[in-house]
Structure formats: structure tokens, C-alpha cells
């Protein structure tokens, strides 16, 4: 649809001059000359076909049309500025863009990120979750946190977790026998290489006949279902640690199986670093240290 809109620089000059009632002050605010502001206003008046200001010898006054237009233009420009800040950040100089697996961002990063922000009040974060499976690093991201085997050619790769796999369920539904487990709804998380079959094999339950199965495409939904007592989910301890620590989930069995894939921090090689990037990387590695040696694995 074709819209009748004057150039944005004319509107900015008009809004500033109307608010300050001075072409000179508007020029100082917008880093333009008084003559440039005057020309923008004149061009806008010609475009609209009506005067917006009454030019007095030592002052300006808005016409009725000018006042009405100012009341409409000012909130629109303010909203546009706010929307731009919200989406792109008001100061990209100290902004870090982190692209991260959705489950890791909700279940691991979100409970801890407040500590980073408190220690680094001058760093702004923009955290995004990819809709599809993670592959090559997205242009414009400073870091990515990906799940895999650690083989990303051309990337600086730091392992964050050494995960183990075990079932989790509602604390009131803790089962201690495989017969109990067979009566439960078994919740799978698709998209991971390791899953229920790997755990059952190590737990000598490879032939375990499960009553029913359900598949979820992320651990967030699987854990919520388990926490509600709907069934038993298979969990990576790095993702389940917060809910286990709060008693929202429980481990029904002792058996824990090392996973073949883990979470990694990746960023391109040969890209200039910055104090903000270094601060985030060092903080993240320190926070993840307990997930490297198994000390964070809760007892059943």
C-alpha cells in the first residue's frame, strides 16, 4: 500500500523545532545548522501545503495545523526510537549477542544470568533462541551455545558440560523398581543423540516394556510434564539441576549414563575480542565448572 509520508529528517527537524520553539536550538539538538533546520521546515510546509509556524521577529509560534501535527508526530517518533532500542539495543558498543539452545537458555542460563548482569552493569545482552536446529554460526552473534560433539571447524570451541543422562519425575511419584517404571508414561526429548534406549541398556532394562510413550521437541516441556506427575522424562543433569535442586523434580534411580554430546560455547576464530566478550566468556566458564567434573549431579 502506497503511503504519503514526508522524509524522516524533515519530521525530526519539525518535531525538535516545535518542542523547543527555536530553529537554532533544534539545530543544536540534531547537530545541524539553523539554516538546515529552516530549510527542512520550509520543505515540509511546501509538502503539506500549509504553514506550520508563525515566524515572529525574535520567536516562533505554532499554527493550529502545526500544533495538531506536533501532537501526532512526537509520540510516533518517540515510539520509533523506543522500538529501535528494544530490538537493536541503545548502545551496541557494549552489547553482546548470544545465540543459544532454547532449553539451555531457559533451564540453565536464565537462573544464573542475573549474577553476570549484577557484576557487569555496563554490558547489555541480546539473547536469541534459534527456531531450527543449530548449525553454522549465525552472522552477527558474538557467541553461540550449542549442543553437539564439539566438532565445529573454524570455531573456537569450549566445552561447558560433561552431561549424564537419567530419568526424572515428580517427587511424589518416585519409583524404585523397573516394574514401577513400566507403568509410567515415558517422555522422550527428540533432537538428542542419547535418550531412553541408552539409559535402559546401561540400567539392564533394554527389554523394558513401557506402557506408553510421548515425544517432545525440547526438555522444557518434558520437564514440566514430569513435574506435573504426567510421566517420567529422560534428563541431562545440566538442564535438570535447577529443578532437582528446588525439589520440583526427583531422580527415581541411581543409574546415570554419560552422554556422547554436550553443551559448548563457540565463537569464530581470528575475530577481535573485547572486554565485554572476555567478561562473558570467563563468567560462563566459571559458572559451568561444576558441570565438568560431575560434582553437580544430585543424588537420587
Buried (B, 14 or more C-beta within 10 A) or exposed (E): EEEEEBEEBBBBBBBBBBBBEBBEBBBBBBEBEBEBBBBBBBBBBEEBEEBBBEEEEEEBEBBEBBEEBBEEBBEEBEEEEEEEEEEEBEEEEBBBBBBBBBBBBBBBBEBEBEEBEEEBEEBBBBBBBBEEEBEEBEEEBBBBBBBBEBEBEEBBBBBBBBBBBBBBBBBEBBBEEBEBBBEBBBBBBEBBEBBBEBBBEBBEBEEBEBEEEBEBEBBBBBBBBBBEBBBBBBBBBBBBBBBBEEEBBBBBBEBBBEBEBBBBBBBBEEEEEBEBBEBBBEBBBEBBEBBBEEEBBBEB
